[in-house]
Amino acid sequence: MEFRIERSVLTEAVSWAARVLPVRSPVPVLGGLLLDTEAGAGHGSGSGAGRLRISGLDYEASARIDVAAEVLRPGRVLVMGRRLLDICKVLPEGPVECAVEGSRFTVSGDGARFGLSVLPLDDYPALPPLPRVRGAVDAELFGAAVADVAVAAGRDDTLPVLTGIRLSLDGDTMTLAATDRYRFAVRTVPWKATAPGESADVLVSARRLTEIARSLGRSGLVSLALDTGSAGFEHAGMRTTVRLLEGRLPRHEKLFALEDPAVAVVDRARLAEAVKRVSVVADGDSPVQMTFSRADASVALRAGYEDDVASQRLPAALEGAEELTVAFNPAYLADALASFAGPALRIQLLGAGQRALITDGAGPDAHRHLLMSVRPQLV
């Protein structure tokens, strides 16, 4: 094997594939990246055109990326992925020459030269195949939707179901949802199914899906593939699979149906800044209290206890009640507000210790975030 490639192209490709590698593994070859080169069509050894494919996998996910390279000798090699990434990061800018020389893989550029021992190819497992493609979704829209709901996913690995994002397909609609029992985020986006009546309802690790959505780029279409055990995503020469989680999230429809709520409308950016400001004095999970007043057309935020207190008043419209006081975990409230992009938020309120539903007015199914309020305390 021998090929030439720009340092920046190689580094990006290695970094993309290496993100799925396990931090520690009892199987050493799973720490490796498989580099596979192929000469351009109609060319043999010594040709310039060609393709470099870099692949990595662990027990839960796999990644594969194709980039153009000047292939002088086609071949395959398996090397330690994180060590190769470390080398790529410190290489000088410009063209890089890579080759297999006996039992060593060499990487050199602009006078710098590195050698890596190769791993046994026969011990490396085959990458899982891409499941059946179900359709495609806009890359930018998909990435935003995953980010919006991922903030509500649980972090406790002893409750693996709550660490996932529900991905539901129904006709031309894709719904993503996540909850940790104290908050529940839902985002619905359009998508293009490969066949009429396409449907699915699966659970994907929120951490894995967030990594995938961030890495696939922000333009074009992402192909989505699903079977009973895995999900696959493909975009612009990048292909990745992830094992599905077992179990299902609770349905959100009834939780989101608030009966006769009071409705507050407030500027999103100003509210987010005020929550950040008053939370400075909130110790631990002590709540941020919000008192909405119809007569004053305002919301008063308060946090802290005894002598360490903070407050701020903002304009806000309230309908359905003369005055209403609720309180929220400051971190949960800040996460919720940060997941919206619209200029104004519409907050449906049932009262202290009950559910509150936040939307940005971009449509009832665009993005919704449900928070459980806590009992207000004297400040």
C-alpha positions in Angstrom: 0.0 0.0 0.0 1.1 3.5 -0.8 -0.8 6.7 -1.3 -0.6 10.5 -1.1 -3.2 12.8 0.4 -3.5 16.3 1.9 -2.8 16.4 5.6 -6.2 18.2 6.4 -8.2 15.6 4.4 -6.5 12.7 6.1 -6.9 14.3 9.6 -10.6 14.9 9.1 -11.2 11.4 7.8 -9.2 9.7 10.6 -10.9 11.9 13.2 -14.4 11.0 11.9 -13.8 7.3 11.9 -11.9 7.2 15.2 -14.9 8.7 17.2 -16.5 5.2 17.4 -13.4 3.5 18.8 -13.7 2.2 22.3 -11.6 3.9 25.0 -10.6 0.5 26.4 -11.3 -2.9 24.9 -10.2 -6.4 25.8 -9.9 -7.0 22.1 -6.9 -5.0 20.9 -7.8 -4.9 17.2 -11.0 -2.9 18.0 -8.7 0.0 18.8 -7.6 -0.1 15.2 -8.7 1.8 12.1 -8.8 -0.1 8.8 -7.3 1.8 5.9 -8.2 0.4 2.5 -7.0 2.0 -0.8 -8.3 1.4 -4.3 -6.9 2.7 -7.6 -9.2 4.7 -9.9 -11.4 2.7 -12.3 -9.4 1.5 -15.2 -6.1 2.1 -13.5 -3.6 -0.3 -12.0 -0.6 0.0 -9.8 1.1 3.3 -10.2 -2.0 5.3 -11.0 -2.8 8.6 -9.4 -6.5 8.6 -9.0 -8.1 6.6 -6.3 -10.0 6.3 -3.1 -9.0 5.9 0.6 -11.6 4.2 2.9 -11.1 4.4 6.7 -13.3 2.2 8.9 -13.6 1.8 12.7 -16.0 -0.1 15.0 -16.7 -1.2 18.5 -19.5 -3.3 20.0 -22.2 -0.6 19.6 -21.3 1.4 16.5 -19.3 1.5 13.3 -18.1 4.3 11.0 -16.7 4.3 7.5 -15.6 7.3 5.3 -14.4 7.5 1.7 -12.1 10.3 0.6 -10.1 10.9 -2.6 -6.4 10.0 -2.6 -3.5 9.6 -5.0 -3.1 5.8 -4.8 0.2 4.5 -6.0 -0.1 0.9 -4.6 -3.6 -0.4 -3.5 -3.8 -2.3 -0.3 -5.1 -2.6 3.2 -3.6 -2.0 6.6 -4.9 -2.0 10.3 -3.2 0.5 12.7 -4.0 1.8 16.1 -6.6 4.5 15.5 -6.0 7.0 18.3 -2.2 6.9 17.7 -2.8 7.6 14.0 -5.0 10.5 14.9 -2.4 11.9 17.3 0.1 11.8 14.5 -2.2 13.4 12.0 -2.8 16.3 14.3 0.9 17.2 14.5 1.8 16.6 10.9 3.0 19.7 8.9 0.4 21.2 6.6 0.6 20.0 3.0 0.8 16.7 1.2 1.3 13.5 3.2 2.8 10.2 2.0 1.7 7.0 3.6 3.0 3.5 2.9 3.2 0.0 4.3 6.9 -1.0 4.6 7.1 -4.6 5.9 5.4 -4.7 9.3 5.3 -0.9 9.6 2.9 1.8 8.4 4.8 5.0 7.7 3.4 8.6 7.5 5.6 11.4 6.3 5.3 15.0 5.2 7.6 18.0 4.9 10.5 16.3 6.6 8.5 14.7 9.5 8.3 10.9 9.5 6.4 8.5 11.7 6.2 4.7 11.9 3.4 2.6 13.3 3.3 -1.1 13.8 0.5 -2.8 12.0 -2.2 -5.0 13.6 -3.3 -8.4 12.3 -5.9 -8.0 9.6 -7.2 -11.6 10.0 -8.4 -10.8 13.6 -10.4 -7.7 12.6 -14.2 -8.3 12.4 -16.2 -7.3 9.4 -18.1 -4.0 9.6 -21.9 -4.5 10.0 -23.8 -3.9 6.8 -26.0 -0.9 6.4 -29.7 -1.8 7.2 -32.4 -1.2 4.7 -32.6 2.5 3.7 -36.0 3.9 4.7 -35.7 7.5 3.4 -33.7 10.7 3.7 -33.9 13.9 5.8 -32.3 17.3 5.4 -28.9 17.2 7.2 -29.2 20.6 8.9 -32.8 20.0 10.0 -31.9 16.6 11.4 -28.9 17.9 13.3 -31.0 20.7 14.9 -33.8 18.3 15.8 -31.4 15.9 17.5 -29.8 18.8 19.5 -33.2 20.1 20.5 -34.3 16.8 22.1 -31.0 15.4 23.4 -30.9 17.9 26.3 -33.8 16.1 27.9 -32.3 12.6 27.6 -31.2 10.9 30.8 -27.6 10.4 31.8 -28.0 7.5 34.2 -26.7 4.3 32.5 -28.6 2.2 35.0 -31.7 3.3 33.3 -30.6 2.8 29.6 -34.1 3.4 28.1 -34.1 6.9 29.4 -30.6 7.6 27.8 -32.1 7.2 24.3 -33.9 9.3 21.7 -37.1 7.8 20.3 -37.0 8.0 16.5 -40.4 7.5 15.0 -41.3 7.5 11.3 -44.8 7.9 10.1 -45.4 8.6 6.4 -43.6 11.9 5.6 -43.0 12.8 9.3 -40.1 12.1 11.6 -40.6 12.6 15.3 -37.7 12.6 17.8 -38.3 12.5 21.6 -36.3 12.2 24.8 -37.1 12.3 28.5 -35.3 11.8 31.9 -38.7 11.8 33.7 -38.4 15.4 34.8 -38.5 16.9 31.3 -39.7 15.7 27.9 -38.6 17.2 24.6 -40.2 16.4 21.2 -39.3 17.7 17.8 -41.1 16.8 14.5 -39.5 17.3 11.1 -40.5 16.4 7.5 -38.6 13.7 5.7 -38.7 11.8 2.4 -39.6 8.1 2.7 -38.4 5.7 0.0 -41.8 4.1 -0.2 -45.4 5.1 0.7 -46.5 4.1 4.2 -43.0 3.8 5.6 -43.1 3.6 9.4 -40.8 2.7 12.3 -40.4 3.3 16.0 -37.0 2.7 17.5 -34.7 3.9 20.4 -31.2 5.2 19.7 -28.6 6.2 22.2 -28.8 10.0 22.6 -25.0 10.3 23.0 -24.4 8.3 19.8 -27.1 10.0 17.8 -25.8 13.4 18.9 -22.3 12.5 17.7 -23.6 11.2 14.4 -25.8 14.3 13.7 -22.9 16.6 14.5 -20.4 14.7 12.3 -22.5 14.3 9.2 -22.4 17.9 8.0 -25.0 20.6 7.6 -25.9 20.4 3.9 -27.6 17.8 1.6 -29.7 14.8 2.6 -28.9 12.2 5.2 -30.1 8.7 4.3 -31.6 6.8 7.2 -31.5 3.0 7.3 -33.2 0.8 9.9 -33.7 -2.9 10.8 -34.7 -4.7 14.0 -31.3 -4.2 15.7 -29.5 -1.2 14.3 -29.8 2.2 12.6 -27.6 3.5 9.8 -26.9 6.9 8.5 -25.1 7.8 5.2 -24.1 11.2 3.9 -21.4 12.6 1.5 -19.1 9.5 1.6 -19.7 8.9 5.3 -21.5 5.9 6.6 -22.2 4.9 10.2 -24.3 2.4 12.1 -25.4 2.2 15.8 -27.0 -0.6 17.7 -30.5 0.2 18.9 -31.5 0.3 22.6 -34.0 -2.2 23.9 -37.3 -0.8 25.3 -39.5 2.1 24.6 -40.0 5.6 26.0 -43.3 6.5 27.5 -45.8 8.1 25.0 -45.9 11.9 25.2 -49.3 12.7 23.6 -51.3 12.7 26.9 -48.6 14.4 28.9 -48.5 17.2 26.4 -52.2 17.7 26.4 -52.6 20.3 29.1 -56.2 21.1 30.1 -57.2 24.8 30.3 -53.7 26.1 31.0 -52.7 29.7 31.6 -50.5 31.0 28.7 -47.6 33.3 29.1 -45.7 34.9 26.2 -42.2 36.2 26.8 -39.1 37.2 24.8 -36.8 34.1 24.6 -33.4 35.7 24.6 -34.2 38.1 27.5 -35.7 35.2 29.6 -32.7 33.0 28.9 -30.3 35.7 30.0 -32.4 36.5 33.1 -32.4 32.8 34.1 -28.7 32.7 33.7 -28.2 35.8 35.7 -30.4 35.0 38.8 -29.2 31.4 38.9 -25.8 32.6 40.0 -27.1 32.6 43.6 -29.1 29.3 43.3 -27.2 26.7 45.3 -27.4 23.1 43.9 -30.8 22.4 42.6 -32.6 25.3 44.4 -35.2 26.6 42.1 -35.7 29.7 40.0 -39.1 31.1 40.9 -41.2 32.9 38.2 -44.3 35.0 39.0 -46.3 36.0 36.0 -48.7 39.0 36.5 -51.4 39.9 34.1 -52.0 43.3 35.6 -48.3 44.3 35.4 -47.8 42.4 32.1 -44.5 41.1 33.5 -42.7 38.1 35.0 -40.6 38.4 38.1 -37.7 35.9 38.5 -36.2 35.2 41.9 -33.6 32.8 43.2 -31.6 32.2 46.3 -32.3 32.1 50.1 -31.8 34.4 53.1 -29.2 37.1 52.2 -28.0 35.6 48.9 -30.8 36.5 46.5 -31.3 37.7 43.0 -34.3 39.0 41.1 -35.2 40.5 37.7 -38.5 41.6 36.1 -39.2 41.2 32.4 -42.2 42.1 30.2 -44.5 39.2 29.7 -48.1 38.7 28.6 -50.4 36.3 30.6 -53.8 34.9 29.6 -56.0 32.6 31.6 -55.0 33.8 35.1 -54.5 37.0 36.9 -51.3 35.8 38.6 -49.4 32.6 38.6 -46.2 31.5 40.3 -44.1 28.5 39.3 -40.6 27.4 39.9 -38.1 25.2 38.0 -34.7 23.5 38.4 -32.5 26.3 37.0 -30.3 23.9 34.9 -33.3 22.2 33.3 -35.0 25.6 32.6 -31.8 26.9 31.0 -31.4 23.8 28.8 -35.0 24.1 27.7 -34.7 27.8 26.8 -31.4 27.2 24.9 -33.0 24.6 22.7 -35.3 27.1 21.0 -34.4 29.7 18.4 -37.5 31.7 17.9 -37.8 35.3 19.1 -40.7 34.6 21.6 -41.7 31.7 23.7 -45.2 30.5 24.5 -45.4 28.8 27.9 -48.5 26.9 28.9 -48.8 26.7 32.7 -51.0 24.6 35.0 -49.6 25.9 38.3 -47.0 25.1 41.0 -45.7 21.6 41.0 -47.3 20.7 37.7 -46.4 20.5 34.1 -45.4 23.4 31.9 -45.2 23.2 28.1 -42.8 25.5 26.2 -43.1 26.2 22.5 -41.7 28.9 20.2 -44.8 29.5 18.2 -43.3 27.9 15.0 -46.2 25.4 14.9 -47.7 23.0 17.4 -45.5 20.1 16.2 -42.2 21.8 15.5 -40.5 21.7 18.9 -42.0 21.3 22.3 -40.4 21.0 25.7 -42.3 19.8 28.8 -40.9 20.7 32.2 -42.1 19.6 35.7 -42.3 22.6 37.9 -41.4 22.4 41.6 -43.1 24.0 44.6 -42.0 27.7 44.9 -40.2 28.6 48.0 -40.0 31.9 49.8 -37.1 34.1 48.6 
